[in-house]
């Protein structure tokens, strides 16, 4: 065989050139991925039970959900964790090649069968079922270089203005904000509750009954009397938004006209939804968003899409004018270490 190419060098050169051209064409068609899609699809279940210990969460939430994860097509195994912060997480792993959408639907149906057996507080918070990897793809970190704001201000801005925009991008499976939005915090005084003969459940019932959204209807709507010319929508007070409104909630009243308001038994203020962490970046108050990759998505394309979206959102940062450049903003992007 080698004698043929030795005697015919031109033929050998032609074959070499053809093989080289075929190799160049094949290289241009090869897929490029920062993280090759070799991992099996995963579906994540997250539940929140505020104020519960890890053992209580394990017994009343995690085990109840685990018992429903039977008979799922392509199920390999699942891992669960219950934290002392009231967070329960179950990662369900399926065989490679399983349709992630079908797997999510099956897990969602299994979870719905167990929702009625969960504590009321967990049902109010809701149980989330998402299809995404368990590893971070990117972390978007935002901080205030001037130090004039707090980490609660930054995390509330991220939750309100950036979280939804990024979570809707192609290839993003889930997002996790390192921080919490603002919430109305009500700190009960046990001594004052006892002096008025009240329990925490009485306060919760009063808030639930008076802080409601009311559909007031309309005046003059059909069917109306002949000659009716006016049709007006009735506007009623909606949910409370300020600490002053919450302080005026009536917790207890009697026939003599005496009233106990929320301000008499509690301290009401606008604070963070939770105080589980203190967030800093380069010593400055800040917050961050972790991006999780969706099953089957291209990591490089998703990362570029997220970075481009962040650069677009960066122009609307509160501390920036319309003439600022994105690179001049206190914005930091980095990939997690592995």
C-alpha positions as CSV (number, residue, x, y, z in Angstrom):
1,X,0.0,0.0,0.0
2,X,2.8,2.4,0.9
3,X,4.5,1.8,-2.6
4,X,1.4,3.2,-4.3
5,X,1.8,6.6,-2.6
6,X,5.6,6.6,-3.0
7,X,5.3,6.0,-6.8
8,X,2.4,8.5,-7.1
9,X,3.2,11.6,-4.9
10,X,0.6,13.8,-6.6
11,X,-2.1,11.3,-5.8
12,X,-0.9,11.3,-2.2
13,X,-1.0,15.1,-2.0
14,X,-4.6,15.1,-3.4
15,X,-5.8,12.6,-0.8
16,X,-4.1,14.6,2.0
17,X,-5.8,17.8,0.8
18,X,-9.2,16.2,0.6
19,X,-8.8,14.7,4.1
20,X,-7.7,18.1,5.4
21,X,-10.7,19.9,3.8
22,X,-13.1,17.3,5.3
23,X,-11.6,17.8,8.7
24,X,-12.0,21.6,8.5
25,X,-15.6,21.1,7.5
26,X,-16.2,18.7,10.3
27,X,-14.7,21.0,12.9
28,X,-17.0,23.8,11.9
29,X,-20.0,21.5,12.6
30,X,-18.9,20.2,16.0
31,X,-21.0,21.5,18.9
32,X,-19.3,23.8,21.4
33,X,-20.3,23.7,25.1
34,X,-18.7,25.0,28.3
35,X,-20.5,22.2,30.1
36,X,-21.4,19.2,27.8
37,X,-24.9,17.8,28.2
38,X,-23.9,14.6,29.8
39,X,-25.8,15.0,33.1
40,X,-29.3,13.4,33.5
41,X,-32.3,15.8,33.7
42,X,-33.2,16.9,37.2
43,X,-36.4,18.4,38.7
44,X,-36.3,20.4,41.9
45,X,-39.0,20.7,44.5
46,X,-38.8,23.6,47.0
47,X,-41.0,24.3,49.9
48,X,-40.9,26.9,52.7
49,X,-42.1,26.5,56.3
50,X,-41.3,29.7,58.1
51,X,-40.2,29.3,61.8
52,X,-40.0,25.5,61.6
53,X,-36.9,23.5,62.8
54,X,-35.1,21.1,60.5
55,X,-36.7,18.1,62.3
56,X,-40.2,19.5,62.0
57,X,-39.7,20.3,58.4
58,X,-38.3,16.8,57.7
59,X,-41.3,15.1,59.4
60,X,-44.2,17.3,58.2
61,X,-43.0,18.3,54.7
62,X,-40.0,16.5,53.2
63,X,-41.1,13.0,54.1
64,X,-44.7,13.7,52.9
65,X,-43.4,14.8,49.5
66,X,-40.9,11.9,49.2
67,X,-43.6,9.4,49.8
68,X,-45.4,10.6,46.6
69,X,-42.3,10.2,44.4
70,X,-43.1,6.7,43.3
71,X,-43.9,5.3,39.9
72,X,-42.3,8.1,38.0
73,X,-41.1,7.1,34.5
74,X,-37.3,7.0,34.3
75,X,-36.7,7.9,38.0
76,X,-33.2,7.1,39.1
77,X,-33.0,8.6,42.6
78,X,-33.8,11.7,44.6
79,X,-31.9,13.7,47.3
80,X,-33.6,15.9,49.9
81,X,-32.5,18.4,52.5
82,X,-34.3,20.2,55.3
83,X,-32.6,23.3,56.8
84,X,-33.2,25.1,60.1
85,X,-34.2,28.1,58.1
86,X,-37.5,26.5,57.1
87,X,-36.4,25.5,53.6
88,X,-37.0,22.0,52.2
89,X,-35.4,21.0,48.9
90,X,-35.8,17.7,46.9
91,X,-33.7,17.1,43.8
92,X,-35.2,14.3,41.6
93,X,-32.9,12.8,39.0
94,X,-34.1,10.9,36.0
95,X,-32.4,8.7,33.4
96,X,-30.4,10.3,30.6
97,X,-32.6,10.9,27.6
98,X,-35.8,11.4,29.7
99,X,-37.9,14.3,28.4
100,X,-37.5,17.0,31.1
101,X,-41.0,18.5,30.4
102,X,-42.7,15.2,30.9
103,X,-40.6,14.6,34.1
104,X,-41.6,18.0,35.5
105,X,-45.3,17.3,34.8
106,X,-45.1,13.9,36.5
107,X,-43.4,15.4,39.6
108,X,-45.9,18.3,39.7
109,X,-48.8,15.8,39.7
110,X,-47.2,13.8,42.5
111,X,-46.6,17.0,44.5
112,X,-50.2,18.1,44.0
113,X,-51.5,14.9,45.5
114,X,-49.6,15.6,48.7
115,X,-50.3,19.4,49.1
116,X,-53.5,18.8,51.1
117,X,-51.4,16.9,53.7
118,X,-48.9,19.7,54.2
119,X,-49.1,22.3,57.0
120,X,-51.3,25.3,56.3
121,X,-48.3,27.6,56.3
122,X,-46.6,25.6,53.7
123,X,-49.7,25.6,51.5
124,X,-49.8,29.4,51.8
125,X,-46.2,29.7,50.8
126,X,-46.6,27.3,47.9
127,X,-44.5,24.4,46.6
128,X,-42.3,25.1,43.6
129,X,-41.4,22.5,41.0
130,X,-38.7,23.6,38.5
131,X,-36.5,21.8,36.0
132,X,-33.0,23.0,36.3
133,X,-29.5,21.9,37.2
134,X,-28.4,22.1,40.8
135,X,-25.1,23.9,40.0
136,X,-24.7,27.6,39.4
137,X,-24.1,28.8,35.9
138,X,-23.5,32.4,36.7
139,X,-23.7,34.8,39.7
140,X,-24.8,38.4,39.1
141,X,-23.6,40.5,41.9
142,X,-24.8,44.1,42.4
143,X,-23.5,46.4,45.1
144,X,-23.6,50.1,46.0
145,X,-20.1,51.6,45.7
146,X,-21.2,54.7,47.7
147,X,-22.4,52.7,50.7
148,X,-25.4,55.0,51.1
149,X,-27.9,52.1,50.8
150,X,-28.2,48.9,52.7
151,X,-28.1,45.3,51.4
152,X,-31.9,45.1,51.9
153,X,-32.3,48.0,49.5
154,X,-30.2,46.3,46.8
155,X,-31.9,42.9,47.3
156,X,-35.4,44.4,47.1
157,X,-34.4,46.2,43.9
158,X,-33.1,43.0,42.4
159,X,-36.2,41.0,43.4
160,X,-38.5,43.7,41.9
161,X,-36.7,44.7,38.7
162,X,-34.2,42.0,37.7
163,X,-35.3,38.6,38.9
164,X,-38.3,38.2,36.6
165,X,-36.5,39.5,33.5
166,X,-33.6,37.1,33.9
167,X,-35.8,34.1,34.8
168,X,-37.7,34.4,31.5
169,X,-34.6,34.2,29.3
170,X,-34.1,31.2,27.0
171,X,-31.9,28.6,28.7
172,X,-32.5,29.8,32.2
173,X,-34.0,27.1,34.4
174,X,-34.3,28.9,37.7
175,X,-32.9,31.9,39.6
176,X,-32.1,32.3,43.3
177,X,-31.8,35.8,44.8
178,X,-29.3,36.1,47.6
179,X,-31.4,38.4,49.7
180,X,-35.0,39.1,50.4
181,X,-37.5,41.9,49.3
182,X,-39.1,44.2,51.8
183,X,-41.9,43.0,53.9
184,X,-44.1,44.3,56.7
185,X,-42.5,43.0,60.0
186,X,-44.8,42.7,63.1
187,X,-42.9,42.0,66.3
188,X,-45.3,40.9,69.0
189,X,-44.8,41.8,72.7
190,X,-45.7,38.7,74.8
191,X,-46.2,40.8,78.0
192,X,-48.7,43.1,76.3
193,X,-50.5,40.2,74.6
194,X,-50.9,38.6,78.0
195,X,-52.2,41.8,79.6
196,X,-54.9,42.1,77.0
197,X,-55.8,38.4,77.0
198,X,-54.7,37.8,73.4
199,X,-52.8,35.1,71.6
200,X,-50.6,35.3,68.5
201,X,-53.4,33.5,66.6
202,X,-55.8,36.4,67.4
203,X,-53.4,38.9,65.9
204,X,-53.0,36.7,62.7
205,X,-56.8,36.3,62.4
206,X,-57.3,40.1,62.7
207,X,-54.7,40.9,60.1
208,X,-56.1,38.3,57.7
209,X,-59.6,39.6,58.2
210,X,-58.9,43.3,57.7
211,X,-56.0,43.3,55.2
212,X,-58.0,42.0,52.3
213,X,-58.7,43.0,48.7
214,X,-62.4,43.8,48.2
215,X,-64.2,43.8,44.9
216,X,-66.7,46.6,45.4
217,X,-68.6,46.3,42.1
218,X,-70.3,49.2,40.3
219,X,-73.3,51.5,40.6
220,X,-75.8,51.7,37.8
221,X,-74.7,48.5,36.1
222,X,-77.0,46.3,34.1
223,X,-79.8,45.3,34.6
224,X,-80.7,48.9,35.4
225,X,-84.0,50.8,35.7
226,X,-85.3,52.6,32.6
227,X,-83.6,55.9,32.1
228,X,-80.5,55.0,34.0
229,X,-77.7,57.2,32.6
230,X,-74.9,56.7,35.1
231,X,-72.6,53.7,35.4
232,X,-69.8,54.2,37.9
233,X,-67.2,51.7,39.3
234,X,-66.9,51.7,43.1
235,X,-63.3,51.9,44.3
236,X,-62.6,50.4,47.7
237,X,-59.6,50.5,49.9
238,X,-57.1,47.7,48.9
239,X,-54.5,45.9,51.0
240,X,-52.5,47.9,53.5
241,X,-49.1,49.2,52.3
242,X,-47.7,51.4,55.2
243,X,-46.8,50.6,58.8
244,X,-49.3,53.2,60.0
245,X,-52.2,51.4,58.3
246,X,-51.1,48.1,59.9
247,X,-50.8,49.7,63.4
248,X,-54.4,50.8,63.2
249,X,-55.7,47.3,62.7
250,X,-58.2,46.5,65.5
251,X,-57.2,43.3,67.3
252,X,-59.8,43.3,70.0
253,X,-63.0,45.3,70.8
254,X,-65.9,45.0,73.3
255,X,-69.4,46.4,73.7
256,X,-68.2,49.4,75.7
257,X,-66.2,50.8,72.7
258,X,-62.8,49.9,74.0
259,X,-60.4,48.8,71.3
260,X,-57.0,47.2,71.2
261,X,-55.1,48.1,68.1
262,X,-52.0,46.3,66.7
263,X,-49.8,49.1,67.8
264,X,-50.8,48.4,71.4
265,X,-49.3,44.9,71.4
266,X,-46.7,44.9,68.7
267,X,-44.0,46.9,66.9
268,X,-44.7,47.3,63.2
269,X,-42.0,48.3,60.7
270,X,-41.0,47.8,57.1
271,X,-38.0,45.4,57.0
272,X,-36.6,42.5,55.1
273,X,-38.7,39.4,54.5
274,X,-36.0,37.4,56.3
275,X,-32.7,38.1,58.0
276,X,-30.9,34.9,57.3
277,X,-27.8,36.5,55.7
278,X,-25.7,39.6,55.6
279,X,-24.6,40.4,52.0
280,X,-21.4,42.3,51.1
281,X,-19.3,42.6,48.0
282,X,-15.9,44.2,48.3
283,X,-17.0,45.4,51.7
284,X,-20.0,47.3,50.2
285,X,-23.7,46.4,50.7
286,X,-25.0,44.4,47.9
287,X,-26.9,41.3,46.8
288,X,-26.8,38.7,44.0
289,X,-28.7,36.4,41.7
290,X,-27.6,32.8,41.0
291,X,-28.6,31.5,37.6
292,X,-29.3,27.8,37.0
293,X,-29.1,26.2,33.6
294,X,-32.2,24.6,32.1
295,X,-31.9,20.9,31.0
296,X,-30.5,20.6,27.5
297,X,-29.7,24.3,27.2
298,X,-26.3,25.5,25.9
299,X,-24.3,27.0,28.7
300,X,-22.3,29.4,26.6
301,X,-25.3,30.8,24.8
302,X,-27.3,31.1,28.0
303,X,-24.4,32.9,29.7
304,X,-24.0,35.4,26.9
305,X,-27.8,36.0,26.9
306,X,-27.8,36.6,30.6
307,X,-24.8,39.0,30.4
308,X,-26.4,41.0,27.6
309,X,-29.7,41.3,29.5
310,X,-27.8,42.4,32.7
311,X,-26.0,45.1,30.6
312,X,-29.3,46.3,29.3
313,X,-30.9,46.4,32.8
314,X,-27.8,48.1,34.2
315,X,-28.6,51.3,32.4
316,X,-31.7,51.7,34.6
317,X,-29.9,51.3,37.9
318,X,-31.2,54.0,40.4
319,X,-27.7,55.5,40.8
320,X,-27.1,55.9,37.1
321,X,-28.1,58.7,34.7
322,X,-29.1,58.1,31.1
323,X,-25.5,59.0,30.0
324,X,-23.8,56.4,32.1
325,X,-22.1,53.4,30.5
326,X,-22.8,49.9,31.8
327,X,-19.1,49.4,32.6
328,X,-19.2,52.4,35.0
329,X,-21.9,50.9,37.1
330,X,-21.3,49.0,40.3
331,X,-22.0,45.7,38.6
332,X,-20.0,42.5,38.8
333,X,-20.4,39.2,36.9
334,X,-18.5,36.1,37.7
335,X,-18.7,32.3,37.2
336,X,-18.7,30.2,40.3
337,X,-15.6,28.3,41.1
338,X,-15.8,24.6,40.6
